[in-house]
Amino acid sequence: MTDTTATTTPRVPPRPTDDWTAEVDEAFAVLRSHAPGGAAPASTERPKANILGIYAWHPDFIKGWMPFSNHLRRSTLSDRVREIAILRTTWLGYGEYEWAQHVWMSKASGALTEAEIAALSEGPDASLWSAPDAALVRAVDEMVTGDRLASDETWAALEAQFDRQQLIDFVFTIGTYDMHCVAFRNLGLELEDGMAGFPADHRPPAGS
């Protein structure tokens, strides 16, 4: 039996910011679309997030990835729907870093309440959810577990809420953060100081 609950050290550690090259700085200039007023971070203010430190090893990846990532952040979905999709996906996929980051973001932006975040750890049957909200959460569950296909009934409930562009954005948001769970668990992305991760009893099962 092999314990797969966590890695003891990062498999790909964040690249130290003083080791970043001009090519890395140029690649990260796309982050200007995330910053208030469109201001790109200066080279002397390199972001120190562990996730970006991993990206920093691969400037070409940054250039290809960040425009899509920015689209998901500013897609046709409301902030609330996007965060519901991300948090339920990362809870199910044990994506602790993204969970922690988006719990903080959801609270800071007012997209979700504490009670709603807690209900996302319960699932679609939590008593808090309205029928439309429960359908969103159930769709995530169906898309990332089992045969990974939303049922016709669940899809009909999504169609009642979303137009086709929103359906596409919703599905790709779930798929992207499911991929994040796989990628960052395997790369060994670690929480930063001060980030509140999963409760102690929410850990991936050991594999054989």
C-alpha positions as CSV (number, residue, x, y, z in Angstrom):
1,M,0.0,0.0,0.0
2,T,1.2,3.5,-0.9
3,D,0.1,6.5,1.0
4,T,-1.1,9.1,-1.6
5,T,-2.7,11.5,0.9
6,A,0.1,14.1,0.4
7,T,3.6,14.6,-0.8
8,T,6.2,15.5,1.8
9,T,8.0,17.9,-0.4
10,P,7.1,19.7,-3.7
11,R,7.9,17.6,-6.7
12,V,8.3,20.8,-8.7
13,P,9.1,23.5,-6.2
14,P,8.2,27.1,-6.9
15,R,10.9,28.9,-8.9
16,P,12.5,31.6,-6.7
17,T,11.6,35.0,-7.9
18,D,15.2,36.1,-8.1
19,D,15.8,33.3,-10.6
20,W,13.1,34.5,-13.0
21,T,14.3,35.6,-16.4
22,A,13.1,38.4,-18.6
23,E,11.2,35.8,-20.5
24,V,9.3,34.8,-17.4
25,D,8.5,38.4,-16.6
26,E,7.3,39.0,-20.1
27,A,5.1,35.9,-20.0
28,F,3.5,37.0,-16.7
29,A,2.7,40.4,-18.2
30,V,-0.7,38.8,-19.1
31,L,-1.5,39.1,-15.4
32,R,-2.2,42.8,-16.1
33,S,-5.8,41.8,-16.9
34,H,-6.2,40.5,-13.4
35,A,-4.9,43.7,-11.8
36,P,-7.1,46.7,-10.9
37,G,-6.7,49.3,-13.6
38,G,-4.9,47.0,-15.9
39,A,-1.5,47.6,-14.3
40,A,1.0,44.8,-14.8
41,P,3.2,43.9,-11.9
42,A,6.7,45.4,-12.3
43,S,9.7,43.1,-12.3
44,T,10.6,44.3,-8.8
45,E,7.2,43.2,-7.6
46,R,7.2,39.7,-8.8
47,P,4.2,37.7,-7.4
48,K,5.3,35.2,-4.8
49,A,2.4,32.8,-5.0
50,N,3.5,29.2,-5.0
51,I,1.2,28.4,-8.0
52,L,2.9,31.1,-10.1
53,G,6.3,29.9,-8.9
54,I,5.5,26.6,-10.5
55,Y,4.3,28.2,-13.7
56,A,7.5,30.3,-13.8
57,W,9.6,27.3,-14.8
58,H,7.7,27.3,-18.2
59,P,7.2,30.7,-19.8
60,D,5.7,29.2,-23.0
61,F,3.1,27.4,-20.8
62,I,2.3,30.7,-19.1
63,K,1.7,32.4,-22.5
64,G,-0.6,29.7,-23.6
65,W,-2.4,29.2,-20.4
66,M,-3.0,32.6,-18.9
67,P,-5.4,34.0,-21.6
68,F,-7.7,31.0,-21.1
69,S,-7.4,31.3,-17.3
70,N,-8.3,35.0,-17.6
71,H,-11.3,34.1,-19.7
72,L,-12.7,31.7,-17.1
73,R,-12.3,34.5,-14.5
74,R,-14.3,36.9,-16.6
75,S,-16.6,34.4,-18.4
76,T,-20.4,34.6,-18.9
77,L,-21.0,33.1,-15.5
78,S,-21.8,35.2,-12.5
79,D,-19.1,35.3,-9.7
80,R,-21.4,33.2,-7.5
81,V,-21.9,30.4,-10.0
82,R,-18.3,30.4,-11.0
83,E,-17.2,30.0,-7.3
84,I,-19.8,27.3,-6.6
85,A,-18.4,25.3,-9.6
86,I,-14.8,25.8,-8.5
87,L,-15.2,25.1,-4.8
88,R,-17.3,22.0,-5.3
89,T,-14.9,20.7,-8.0
90,T,-11.8,21.3,-5.9
91,W,-13.4,19.8,-2.8
92,L,-14.2,16.6,-4.6
93,G,-10.8,16.5,-6.3
94,Y,-8.8,17.3,-3.2
95,G,-7.4,20.4,-4.8
96,E,-6.5,22.0,-1.5
97,Y,-4.6,25.0,-2.8
98,E,-7.4,26.1,-5.2
99,W,-10.0,25.4,-2.5
100,A,-8.2,27.6,0.0
101,Q,-7.6,30.4,-2.5
102,H,-11.2,30.4,-3.8
103,V,-12.7,30.2,-0.3
104,W,-10.8,33.4,0.5
105,M,-11.7,35.0,-2.8
106,S,-15.4,34.1,-2.4
107,K,-15.6,35.6,1.0
108,A,-13.6,38.7,0.1
109,S,-15.8,39.4,-3.0
110,G,-19.1,38.6,-1.3
111,A,-19.8,35.9,-3.9
112,L,-20.6,33.3,-1.3
113,T,-21.5,33.3,2.3
114,E,-19.8,31.2,5.0
115,A,-22.9,29.0,5.1
116,E,-22.8,28.4,1.3
117,I,-19.2,27.5,1.5
118,A,-19.9,25.0,4.2
119,A,-22.8,23.6,2.2
120,L,-20.4,23.0,-0.7
121,S,-18.5,20.5,1.4
122,E,-21.8,18.6,2.0
123,G,-23.0,18.5,-1.6
124,P,-26.2,18.9,-3.5
125,D,-28.4,17.6,-0.8
126,A,-27.5,20.3,1.8
127,S,-30.6,21.9,3.2
128,L,-29.4,25.4,2.3
129,W,-29.7,25.0,-1.4
130,S,-32.6,26.1,-3.6
131,A,-33.5,23.7,-6.3
132,P,-31.6,25.6,-9.0
133,D,-28.5,25.8,-6.7
134,A,-28.7,22.1,-5.9
135,A,-28.7,21.4,-9.6
136,L,-25.5,23.3,-10.0
137,V,-23.8,21.4,-7.3
138,R,-25.2,18.1,-8.5
139,A,-23.9,18.8,-12.0
140,V,-20.4,19.2,-10.6
141,D,-20.7,15.9,-8.8
142,E,-21.8,14.1,-11.8
143,M,-19.2,15.6,-14.1
144,V,-16.2,14.8,-11.9
145,T,-17.2,11.4,-10.3
146,G,-18.6,8.1,-11.6
147,D,-18.9,8.1,-15.4
148,R,-18.3,11.9,-15.4
149,L,-21.4,12.6,-17.4
150,A,-24.2,14.9,-16.2
151,S,-27.6,13.1,-16.4
152,D,-30.2,14.3,-18.8
153,E,-32.3,15.5,-15.8
154,T,-29.4,17.5,-14.4
155,W,-28.6,18.9,-17.8
156,A,-32.2,20.0,-18.3
157,A,-31.9,21.9,-15.0
158,L,-28.8,23.6,-16.2
159,E,-30.5,24.6,-19.5
160,A,-33.3,26.2,-17.5
161,Q,-30.7,28.5,-15.9
162,F,-28.1,29.1,-18.6
163,D,-27.8,30.0,-22.3
164,R,-25.4,28.1,-24.5
165,Q,-22.4,30.3,-23.8
166,Q,-22.9,29.9,-20.1
167,L,-23.3,26.1,-20.4
168,I,-20.0,26.0,-22.2
169,D,-18.3,28.2,-19.7
170,F,-19.8,26.2,-16.8
171,V,-18.6,22.8,-18.2
172,F,-15.1,24.2,-19.0
173,T,-14.8,25.8,-15.6
174,I,-15.5,22.4,-13.9
175,G,-13.2,20.6,-16.3
176,T,-10.4,23.1,-15.8
177,Y,-10.4,22.9,-12.0
178,D,-10.7,19.1,-12.1
179,M,-7.5,19.2,-14.2
180,H,-6.0,21.6,-11.6
181,C,-6.6,19.0,-8.9
182,V,-4.8,16.3,-10.8
183,A,-1.9,18.6,-11.9
184,F,-1.2,20.3,-8.6
185,R,-1.5,17.3,-6.4
186,N,1.0,15.5,-8.6
187,L,3.4,18.5,-8.8
188,G,3.2,19.0,-5.1
189,L,1.8,22.5,-4.9
190,E,1.9,23.6,-1.3
191,L,-0.2,26.0,0.7
192,E,1.3,29.4,1.5
193,D,1.6,30.7,5.0
194,G,-1.7,31.8,6.3
195,M,-3.9,29.9,3.8
196,A,-6.6,27.8,5.5
197,G,-6.8,24.4,3.8
198,F,-9.1,21.5,4.2
199,P,-10.3,20.2,7.6
200,A,-8.1,17.4,8.9
201,D,-10.7,14.7,8.1
202,H,-10.9,15.7,4.4
203,R,-8.0,13.9,2.8
204,P,-7.7,11.7,-0.3
205,P,-7.8,8.0,0.4
206,A,-4.7,5.9,0.3
207,G,-4.2,4.0,-2.9
208,S,-2.7,0.6,-3.6
